[in-house]
Amino acid sequence: MQLLLTYIPLAIGQLAIASAAQSSSISSPVTATATQSVLSEATSALAAAKSNSPTSSNGITSVFQYLFGSIDTLGAVIAKATAQAEEQFLKLVDPELFYSYGGSPPVYPTPDGAGLGEWESAYKQARAVVANMTTDEKAGILYGALDAKGCSGFTGSVSRLGFPGICLNDAESGVRSGELVNGYPAQLHIGASWNRSLALERAQHVGREFKSKGINVLLGPVIGPVGRVAKGGRNWEGFSNDPYLAGELTGPTVAGIQESVIACAKHIIAYEQETNRMPFLAGFIGLFNQSVSSNLDDRTMHELYLWPWYDAVKAGVGSVMCSYNRINNSYACQNSKVLNGYLKTELGFQGFVVSDWYGQHTGTASANSGLDMAMPSSRYWGLFQLSTAVSNGSVNATRLDDMATRILSSWYRFAQFDNPGMSNYASVDARDPASESILFQGAVEGHVLVKNTNNALPLNKLKSLSVFGYDADGGMNTSASDSTLYGFGLANAPEYTNGKSFSGIDMLFYMGALVADGNYGPDVALNGTAKTGGGSGAITPANSTSPYDALLQQAAQDNTILYHDFSSFNPQVNETDACLVFINALSSESWDRSTLADNYSDTLILNVASKCNNTIVVIHNAGIRLVDRWIEHENVTAVIFAHLPGQESGNSLTEVLYGRQSPSGRLPYTVAKSEEDYGTLLNPTLPNSDHFFYSQSNFTEGLNIDYKYFIQADVTPRFAFGYGLTYSNFTYSDLNVAKNSTADTSSLPPDALAPDRVSPEGGLASLYDVIVTVEATVTNTGGVAAAEVAQLYVGIPNSGLPKALRGFDKQLIQPGESTTASFQLRRRDLSTWDTVQQQWVLTRGNYTVMVGKSVLDIQLNGTLVLE
C-alpha cells in the first residue's frame, strides 16, 4: 500500500508528459503550471489518505475516488498540453506561418477608388490614361526606378502617354539633402505651439519649396508614431501623443502641402518603436529578428491610433505610407484590415498607399491587401512578377487598374508637372523671402517656459551674461567630414558622451537593422546645437542661426559683456548677472533612446548652478526630457523646453529670452518626475524566450498613454500635458455649454453604413456635425501682451476616460483685456467606438466639460447632458 501511494503521482506525471510528447518535446510554461497544479492536489489527497490509514482499504479507495473525480481536469490539462506543444512545434519549424495568420482579420477585395467630389476630374483623367496602358506599363509605375533622379524614390514612367514619373522625397520639415533650401521647425515643435494657422502656413511654404525642387510627393506629415513609448526614437517627428491635438494640426498641414505637391501621411499604423521595427537587414535574407508586432484591440485602434488619420483623409491627403511594423502580426504593407478595411473603406481614402522604404515583404499578398506602390524598388513586383500574377489570376486585373489609377489621379490633382526629379533642379534656390516670417514665428511659438522664479525672465540689457554648454554654438553645417551623418541631420553628433565615436557607417548599420538590441546612438549632440532630430525626417538647411550667434547680436545692441565656455564639463564662472546653460536631448530614427535624462548634461547644469545664483537652462529636446535631478535647485531660476526650432533657432530664442514676445508654447506631452513613472510605456518591447525573433508588443494599456495613463495610475507628473508659462497671468470665467438645437443626437450616426460599405472621404459626414459649442471668457490680468492657450477636456460617460482633450483656442490677449475662447464639439468628439456595432456611438448621460490651462489645471467645470 505504501509503495502504491508513492508511485501514483509519478504515474500521473508520466501520463501527462507522454501525451504531450506525442506532438512535440517542447513544453509550455502554461501547461507545466497546470499539470503541476493537478499533481499537487493529487499528492495532497494521497498524503491525507496516508494519515487516515496507510494500510486501510478505505484510504486507497478515497485516493482512487479523488483521481477519478479529477480525470476531467487531468484530461483537459493533457489536451491543452498537446495543443500547446503543437503550437510550439509550428512556431519552431514555420514561424512565419505561425505568427502571420489569424491575428488580423482579412478584408478583401480592395475597394476601387471612387473618384468623387474634388477627385472627380483627376480620376477621369487618370482612368483615360490607364485604359491606354499595357499591363507591363501599369505595373511599371507602381515601384521605384533604378534612376531616382536625386530623389528618395522615383517611379517608372510612361512617356508615350505623357506621364514622366513621380519623385518622392523626405521630409516633413524641409527638403532633405537638397541645396539652397530652408529648414523648418520639427513637427514636435509645431505641436508645442498649439497653433492651427501656424501649422497651415508652415506647410504651405514647405510645399512650395518641394515643388521648386521638382518633387511631386512630400513624405509627410508624420502621424505615427503617436508617442506611446516615452523613449521612442521618432516621437519628435510627430505633433503630439494626444490624438486630438495631432489630428487638429495634421488636417491643415495636409491642406497646406497639397497647395503645391502631394502630401504623404505616414506611417500607418501603430508604429511606436524603432527597436526591431524592420527585419534583420531589412528582410533581404529572412533570418533572425522580424518586425515587432503591435497588438491592439479595435477600440484602441479607433480612438487613439486611427483618430488623426480621419483628419488627414478628410483633408484629402493624396498618399499614405504604410509602416515597417506588423499589426496583430500582419505586416502593415500587406495588412488587409488596415489598408482595405480601415483606410480605403471606413475612411474612404482616394489616394495611393506607398510602402516605407524596403517595407514590402510579399508580392501578390501586398497587392491584394491594398498596397499600391513599393519603394524604393520591388523585388516582388519589379521583374514582371505583378504582370504575371495578373495574367494567371492571382491578382485581378481590376486591382492593377485601381493601383495605377490611384497613383495617376493624385498626380493629376496635386502635382502634375513636367520633368520632375531633384537632380534637374539642384541649382534652383527654393528659398522664398516670404518664408522668413513663418520660419521665425514657427520657431518662436514652440518654446515652452516651464519655470520662471522671481521673474528671472525676460532678460533686459544685462551688464554681463555667461553662456555655457555644448548646445549653444552652431557646430558643423557641412557634409565634408561625414556626408552620411550630415544627410541624416547628425553632423553634430559624431561621438558619445563617453568619447566613443559615432560615424555614418554606424548610422547605416542602425538604418539597416544590423545592430543588436540594447545598442543606441548618441543621447546628445555634443558638437553643436540641436535644431533637428536624426534620420530621414532631418533637415539640412543652407544656413542657420545658433543661440550663441543671436546672443552675440543681442549683446552688441545692449553693450553686454558676454562670457562663454562651450566645452568645459565644470566651467569656471565669472561674476555675472545670469548664466545660460544650453543642453540637448537627441533622438533619431533607427534607434530608441537609452535615457530621458543623460548624466553628462545634468551634471553640467548642477556644476554651473553651484556657482551661479541665476542659472537659466535651455533644452533643445527631441522628445520628452526629464529634469528632476536639478529642477528644484535654488539657483536654477528658469527653464525653457526649446524643442527643435529649425534654422531660426537662435533668433527665435532671443525673441523669447528678451521678452519681445512672451513664450506661448505648451507641452504636447507629459514630463514625469522619473523614468519609472511611465511604467510599461517607458521602453520599447524586446524579444523574449517565448517570441525570440518575433517581438510581441501588446498594447494592453488601451487608450491610456501619456496623460491618460498618469491620471489612471494616479501618478503626479513634474509638468502636465498642456502646461506652459507666459510673462503674464490669466483668469477664466463665464463657462457656457450650448447644444445645437438642430443637431441630430441619436446614438448611431444618421448616415451609418454597413462595415463593408465605402464611406465618404474622412469617414461619415455626420461625424463632423457640431453638436455643442462651449465658450469661456479669458482675461489677461498681467502687465504684458501674451497668448493664452485655453484647453477643453471632456469626460465621456462610461468611457473609462475621465479627461480627453477635445478643443483648444490660442489667442493673443492684451493686458487688461478679455476674449472669448470658443470650442466646437463634433459628434466624433463626443463618441466612443462600439466594437460590436462597428460604429461611433454617442453615449447617453452626463458629460463632464472642463476648461483650463492644462490637463491638471482646470479653471471651469460644467456638464453636458445627452438624453
N, C-alpha and C positions, 0 to 999 in steps of 0.2 A: 504493500500500500504506500509506504513512504517513498519507495522508488518511483512508483507511478505518478505520485503527486509532483515529484521533481521534474519528470520528463514531459508532462502535459504542456506547460508553457513553451518549452523548446519546440515541441511538435507544431504548436500553433504558429510560432515564428517561422519555422521552416516552410510551412504551408503557404504563408503569405509571400515569402521570398521566392519560393519556387514558382508560384503563379506569376509574379512579376517578371521572373527571368524568362518566361516563355516568349516574351516580346523583346526584352532588352535587359542587359546587365546594368543599365544606368538607373540609379534610384532617384526618386523625387523627394525633396525635403518635406513636402506636404504629406505624401504617402507615408514616409517614415514616421512622421509625428502621429498620424492617425493610427498606424499599426502599433506603435509604442503605447498609445493610449489604451487600446484593447488589451494588449498583453499585460499592461499594468493592472487593469481591472481584473483580468483573469487570475493574475498572481495574487491579488488581494483576496479574491474568493477562495483560492487554494489555501492561503495562509489561515483564513477564517475556518476552513474545513479542518485543517490540521489542529487548530486549537480546540475545536469542538471534540473530536475523537479521531485521532490519526489511524486507528485500526477499525473504526466503525464503518459498517456499510452505509449508514445514514450520511456520514461525512462525504464519501465518494459520490453518493447519489446527489447530494447538493451541488457538488462540483460539476457533474455532468448536466444537471438541470441548468446551472448558470451558463455552461458552454453552449447548450442547445438554445437557450434564450438569447445568446449573443451571436448566434450563427448568422443572422441577417446583417448585423453590424459588421461582422468579420467579412462576410461576402461583399458588402459594399466597399470595405477598405481594399479588398483584393481587386475588385473591379476597377476601383479608382487607381490603384497602383498599376494595373495593366494599361489603362488608358494613358496615364501619365508617362509610363515607360515608352509606349508607342510614340507619344508626343516628343519625348526627349530623343528618341531614335531618329524621327523625322527631322528634328532640329539639327541633329548632328550630320546626317547624310545629305539633306537637301534644305539647308536653312532658308534659301530664298523662297522656296515653295512654302515652307512653314510660316514665315513671317509675312509675306506679301499678300496673302489672300485670306479673305474672310473678316478682316478688321474694318475696312472702309466699304460702305455699301456701293454696289455697282449702279451707275446711272448711264444708260445708253438709249438711243444714239445721241451724238452731239446735235443740239438744235442748230438749224441753219440760221445765220444772221438774217433778221427780218428786214433791215434797211428802212425803218420807219422814221418819221419825224425829220429831224435835221440830218439824218443819214440818208435820206431817200435819193437825193441826186447823186451822191458819191457811190451808193450801191448800184444805181442804174448804170453809171459809167463803168464800174468795176465788172459787173456781170457781162456787159457787152464785150469787154476785153477778154475775160476768161472764156467766153464762148468761142473765141477765135484762137485760143491757145491749144497746143498739143498737150497730151498727158505729161510728157517729159518737161515741157515748158512750165506747166503748172507746178510740178514737183520741184523744178529748179529754182523757183523764187522762195521756197519755204525754208531754206537753210543758207548758211554763210558761204560766200565765195572765197576762193584762195586769196584773191587780192582784196584786202579790206580797205584800201584807199585811205589809209591813215586813221580809220575809224576803229572803234572797239569791235564792230562787226559790220559786214556788208552783204546783202542778199544777192542772189542771182538776178539777172536782168533779162528782159525780152525786148531787145532793141527794135525788132521789126514791128512791134506794136506800140512803141513809144514809152516803154517802161524801163528806166535807166537803173533800177535797183534802189535799195534803201540803205542809207548809212545810219547806224545806231551807235550812240556814244555816251559814255559817262560824263557827267553825273548830275545830281540834283542841285548842286550849289555852284556850278560853273563848268566850263568846257575843260575836262581833264586832259592833260598832255597837249593842250593847244597853246600856241604862242599868241601874244597880243590879245589876251582875254582877261576878264576880271575874275576875282574870287569872292563870292558872296558868303554871307553868314550861313552856317550849317542849319539844317532843319531844326535841330535841338535848340539852337539859338533863337530861331523864329518862334518855336514853341514857347520859349520863355518870355517872348514879347506879348503873347496872348492877343495878337492883333491880326484880324482877318484881312483888313485892307492892306496891311504891310505884306502879308503872305501873297496877296494878289499882285501887288506892284513888283515885288521881288521876282515872282515867276514870269511876269511879262518881260522884264529886262533880261533874265536868264534865257528865256526862249528866243529872244531876238539875237542874242549872241550865238546860239546854236545854229540858227538859220544862216547867219553871216558866215559861219564856218562850213557850210554845206552839209549840215547834219539834219536828217529827217526825223529821227527819233531820239528824244532826250530820255535817258534811262533814269527816270524819277517822275514823281516823288516817291519817297520811301514810306510805306505804310507798315510793313513788317520788317524787322522786329518791332513789336509794340513796346517791349521793355519788361517782359515777365521776369527775366533773370537780371538781378541787380548788376552783376558783373558782365553782362552781355557785351560783346565786343563791338557790335554795330548799333547799339542803342542811340548813339549820337546822331545817326543818320535819319532817325525819325523825329516827329514833332514832340510826342509825349507818350507816356504809358497809360494815359487815360483815353479811352476810345472816342469819347465825345470831343475832347479838345483836338485830338488828332484828326478826326473827321472834319471838324469845322475849319481847319487850316488846309486840309487836303483838297476840299472842293474848290476853293479859289485858286489854289496852286495849279491844279489841273487846268482850270479855265484860263489862267494867265499864260501858261506854257503853250496851250493849243491855239493861241492867237497867232503863233509863228510856226510851231512844229508839233509833232505827235508826242504826247506825254506817255510814258510807260510806267504805270504804277507798279511798285514791287514791294515785297516778294510775297506772293500768295501761296501758302498761308501758314500761320503758327510757326514761323521760322524765328526761334527765340534764343539760339545759341550758336556760337561758332565751332565749338568743340564737336568733332565728328559731324559737321554739317554736310560733308560730302564723303563718299567712299575714299579709301586709300588710293592715292594717285588718280583722283577724280573718277575712279571706277574703271580705268583702262585695262587693269589686269585682273579685276574681280577677286582680289584677295584681301584678307584682313578686315579692318573696320568698314562697315557700311554706314550710310547716313542715319543719324539719330531719328527716331520716330516720335513725333509729338502726338500723344494720345489724349484726346479730349472728347467731351460729350457735345451733343448738338446745341444745348442751350448756351454753354460756354462759347462755342464757336460763334453763334449769332450775336450774343450780347456783348462780346468782348472783341474777338479777333476779326470777325466779319464786319463789325459795325462801321469802321471807316471806309471799307470797300463800297458800302452803299453810297457814300458821299462821292467817291471817285467816279463810280459808274454813273451816278446821277448827273455829274458834271460833264459826262460824255467822253470819258477817257478813251483814247484810241487804241491803246495796247496795255497788256498786263504781263508781267514777268512771273513765271512760276518759280518756286524756291527750290533749294537743294534738298531740304529735309523730306522725310516721309510724314504723312498724316495718317494716323491709325494704321501705320505700317505699309501704306502705299505711297510710292514716290509722288511728290507734288505734281511733277510734269507728266505723270500718267495716272493721276488720281481722278477718276471719272466723277466721283461725288463732288469734288472741289470744282473742277473745270466745267463739266457738263451740268452738274446739279446746282451748286451754289452760284457760280459765276454766270453761266450762259442761260440758265433757266430762271432761277429765283431773282437774280439781279438784272436779267435782260441785257447782258453785255453784248455790244455790237462789234467791237473791235477784234484784234487778234491776240492770241496768247503766245509769248515767246519764252523759250527756256532760259533760265540763268545759264551762264557760260559753262558748257560741259555738264549741264544738268539733265540732259536727256539720257535715259538708260534702256529704252526699248524703241522699236520702230513701229510696228503695227499697233501695239497696245497704246503708245502715246498718241498716235494719230486718232485712233478711235475714242480716246479718253478726252480729247479736246485740245491737244497741243496743235498750234498752227504753224509755228516757226521754231527751228532749232538753231542755236548759236553756240560758238562762232562757226561751227561746221556740224556735220552729222555723219557719223559712221553707220547710222541705221537707215538714213534716207539718201545719203549722198552718192551712192553707187547704183542708182536706178532701182534700189530696193522698194521705194514707195510706188514707183510706176509698176513694178512687178506685182506688188500687193494689190494694186487697183485692178490689174489685168486678171489676177486669179481670184478676185472677190474677197480677199482678206480685209481690204479697205474699200468701202463703197465709193464709186466714182463721184457721187454727190457730195461725199465728205471732202474729197480732194478739191472739188469746185468751191466748197464753202471755205476751206482753208485759204485758197488763193483769193477768193472774193473778199474775205475779211481784211486781208493784208492790203489789197489794192484800194478798197473803199476808205480805209484810214489814210492811205497816201493821198487819194483824191481829195478827201475832205480837209486835211490839215497841212500837208507838206508836199504838194506836187510842185517840184521844181527840177529843172534840168541840171545835169552834170553834178550830182551830189558826190560827197567824199571830202574829208578834211584835207587830204593832200592837194586838192585842187584850189584850196583857199588858205594855204599856210601863211602867206604874206599879208592876208587881209587883217586889218586892225578892227576887231569886233567891238572894241570899247567905245561906247557912245557916251559923250559927256553928260547926256541926260540921265545916265545911270548913277552918277556920282552921289546924288542926294539919297537914293534908295540904298546904295551900298553903305552910306554913312548912317542913315536913320535905322536901317535894319540892324546894324551893329549896335547902335546906342540902346535900342529897346530890349535887347536880350540880356543886358546886365541886371543881375538881381542882388540888391543890397539886403543882407540878412542880419547884420549887426552894425550899430552906429551909436556907440556910447558917448554921452555928453556932446553930441553933435560934432564928432570928430571930422565928419564930412558935412558939407563940402569944404575943400581947401580954399584958402583965399590969400594970395600974394604972400607966401611964406618967405621968411628970411633965408631959411635953408631947408633942404629936403634931401634925405638919403634914400637911395634905391638899391635894393638887394634882390638876389635871386636869379637863377638861370633862365627864367621865363621873361625877363624884362627886355632883352635886346632881340634883334631880328634874326640872328643866327644866319644860316645859309639859305640863299634862294638861288641855287644853281644845281644843274644836273651833272656838272663836270666831275664831282667827286664820286657820286654813285647815282647813275641815272635811274636805276630801278627804285631806290628809296625815294628819290625826288618824285618820280611818277606816281608813287603811292602816298605822297604827302608826308613822308617820313624823313626828309633830309635832315631835320633837326634831332633825329633820334638814332644816331649811329652807335650808341652804347647804352649799357645798363648802368644803374647807379653803383654797381659793384665794380665797374670798369670793364666788364666783358663787352666785346664788340658785337654789333648787330649790323649785318650787311644786307644788300639787295638779294644776295643768294639765299640768306636766311629767310627773307620775306617770301621769296619764290617757293621755298620749301613749305612754309606755312600755307601759302595760297594753293599749293598742290596737294595739301593734306598728306604730307610726308613726314610730319613731326609727331612724335608720340604724345599721347595725352599727358597733361601735367606740365607741359612746357608753355612758356609765354614770351611774347615780345616785351619790349621795354615798358615800364609803368609810367615813365615820364619822358618828355623830350628835353634832354639836358642841354642841348646846343642851340637854344633859342626859343622864342615864344611860340605857343601852340595856337595857330589860327584855324586849323583844320584837324579832323581826325585822319586815320590812316586807312588805306585800301582803295578800292575802285571808286568810292564816293569822295575822295580827296579833291581839293582844289590846287591848281598850280598857276596862280596869278602872275602877271608880268611884273608887278611890284606890290609892295605893301608897306604899311607904316607900323612899326613896333611900338610898344608902350614907351620905351626909352626915347625913341625918335620924337614922339609927341611931347613927352615931358621936357626934353631939351628946348623945344619951341616955346612951351609954356614958361619955362624958367627964364628964357631970354626976354619974354614980354614982362615978367614980374620982377626981373632983377633978382631972382632966387639963386642962391648958391646950391649947386647940385652935386652931391657926392654919389658915387656908385661903386659897387663891387658885385659883379655877376657870378663870380666863380668860387668864392670862399664859402666853405660849409659853416664856419663860425667866424663871421666877419667882425672886424673892429667897427665900432660905431662912434662917430664924432658927435659932439653936442649939436643937436638938430631939432627943428620944430616937429618933424614927423619922419617916420620910416615906412617906406613902401616895400613890402616883400612880395615878389612875384614867383608863383609856382604853377605847375600844371598837372593835370591828370590825363595821360594819354590813353587812347583806346583805338582799336583798329579792327578792320575785317580780318578774318582768318585765325584770330585767337581771342579767347575771352580773358578778361582782366584777372590778374593774380591777386589784386587787392583794391579796396576802395579808398585807401589812405596809406601812401608809402611812407616809411620811417624817415627816409632821407629828407624829404620836403618838410615833414612835421618837425623834425629836429632843427632844421634850418630856421623855421619860424620861431621856435622856442629859444634858440640861441640869440636871435635878434631881439625878441621880446624881453629877454632877461636884461638887455642893455638899453632898451629904448621904451620910454613910457607912453609913446603914441605910435604903436605899430599897427599899420593898416595892411591887411592881407588881400591880395588879388589872385584869384584862382581861375586859370583858363582850363576848364574841365570838360572833357568829352564824355559826360555822363555823371552819375552820382559820385560825389566826393565827400567823405566823412571828415569831420573837423573837431571831434571831441577831445583829441589829445591836447588841444590848445585853445579852444573857443572861449573858455571861461577864464583864461589868463587875464589878470587885471590890466596888463599893458597892451593887450590886443583890443583896440578900440573900435575897429571897423573891419568888415569882411564883405567882399563882393565875389559872387559867382559870375565870372566874366564869360563863361562858356566858350564858344568858338566863333569869333566875330568876323572872320574873313580878313580881307586885306585892309580894312579900315580899323583894325584892332586898336592901334594907339590913339588915333584921333577920337574915336568913339569913347574910349576910356576917359580921356581928359575932359571930354564934354560932361561926363557924369561926375568925375572926381572934383571938378571945379565949379559945379553947380550951374552950368549954363543950361542944362536940362536936369530935372530931378530924375533919379532912377525910376523906371516904371515896369521893370520885368518882374515876373512872378515865377516861382518854381513850377515846372511842369512834371515834377516827380517828388518823391518824399526822401528827405535826408534823415537817416536814422542816427541814433547815438552810437551804435556799434554794429559791426557786420552781422553779429548773431541775431540782431533784431529782425533781419529779413527772413529768418527761418530757412525753410527749404527753397525759398526763392532767391537765395544768395548766389549759389553756384550752378554751373551747367551740369547736366546729367552725364555721368560717365558709364562706360560698360561695366558690368559686374559678372559674377560667376554664372548667373542664370542667363544672361544675354551678353555673351563675351564680345561678339563682333557686331551685334545689333542693339545699340543702346535704346532703351525704352524710357522716354521722358513722359511720365504720367502727370497730367495737369489736374491733379486731384483737388487743388485749391479752387478750381472752378473760376468764378468771376473775381475772386478775392486776391488781386495783385495790387501792389503799391498801397495807396492809402486805404483801399477797401480791406486789404489784409491787415494793416495796422489797426484799423477800427475793430475788425473781427477778433484779432488776437489781443486787443486791449493793450497795445504797446504804444507808449508815448514817443513820438519822434523828436529829433532835435529841431528840425524845421519841417513844417507840414506842407503837403501839396497845396499849391496856390499862394504860399507865403511870399512876401516881399515888402520891403520898407521903401518909403519915399522920404523926401525932405519936408513933407507936410503931414497933416493929420486929417482924418475924415470921419464924419459921423453918418449914420444911416437912420432913416425914419420912413414912416408912411408906406408900409407894405400894402400892396393891393393885388389881390388874386382874382382875375375876372375870366369867367368861362365865355367862350364864343357861343352865343345863343344859337347860331345856325350850324354849328359843327355836329357831325354825326359821332356820337359817343357810344355806339353799340360795341359790344365786346370784341367781335370779329370785324376786320376791315370790311366795309361795304362792297369793295371791289375784289374781295378774296378770290383767288384762283386755286384750282386743284394743283397739288405739288408738281405735277408733270407739265403744267402749262407755263409757257414763257411769259414772264412779267414785263411790264414796261421798263425802260431804262432806269436803273436805280431802284427797282422794286415797285411795289404797288403805289399808285399815285396817292392814295388816301393816307399813307404813312407820313406824308409831308403836310397834311392838313393841320392847321393851327387849332388846337383845342382850347388852350388857355394862354392868356397874357398876364405876366407878372411884372409889376412895376415897384420901384422904391426910389426914394429921394436920397441922394448922396451929396453931402455938404463938405466943402473944403474949409476946415476950421483953422488951418495953419496960416503961415505967412508967405508962402511961395506957391506959384502955379505948379501943379503936378497932375499926373494921370493916375486915376484910381481904376482898378480892375474889380468891379463888382461881380460876384460869382453866385450862381444859383445852383443849389443842390436839392435833389428830390429824393424822398423816401417812398418807394412804391410799395403798397401793401402786399404782404405775403410773398415778397420777392427775395427776402433774405439779405437785402442790401439796405442798410439804414440811410446811406448817403451815396448818391451818384451825381456827378456833375452833369447838368443839363442846360447850362446857359452861362454866358459871361458877357460883360459890356465894359469896354475900356474907353474912358473919356478923360480928356484934359480939362481940369476944372481950375478956374482962377481963385485966388484966396478970397474967402468970404462968400463965394457964390455956391449955388446948388444946381444940380441937374437931375434929370430923371433917368435912372437905369431901367432898361426895358428888356424883357426876355420873352420870347415866344416858345411855348411848349407844343410840339407837334405830337401827333398820335404815336409816332415811333418813340419819342422821348418818354412817354408815359406807359409804354407797353413792355411786356415780357414775352419771351418766345415759348410757346407751348409745344413741347416735343411730340405730343400725341396728335394734336390737331395740325401740327406743322404750319402754324400761323402766329403772327404777332397778336397778342391778346391784351386788350385794355381792361385792367383789373377793376372790379367794383370795390369801393371802400374809401378810406381816408388816406390821402396822400399828404405827406409832410413836405412843406415848402420852406426852404431855408435860404436866406440871402446873407452873404458875409464877405469877409476879406480873404479867407482861406477855408479849407475844409474843416479846420478846427477852430476858426474864429467867426462863428455865426453871429450876426448882428440882429437879424429879424427872423421870426418864425411865423408860419401861417399854415393853413390847412386847405386842401382842395378835396372836395367830396364828389365822387362819381357814383351815382346810384344805379 
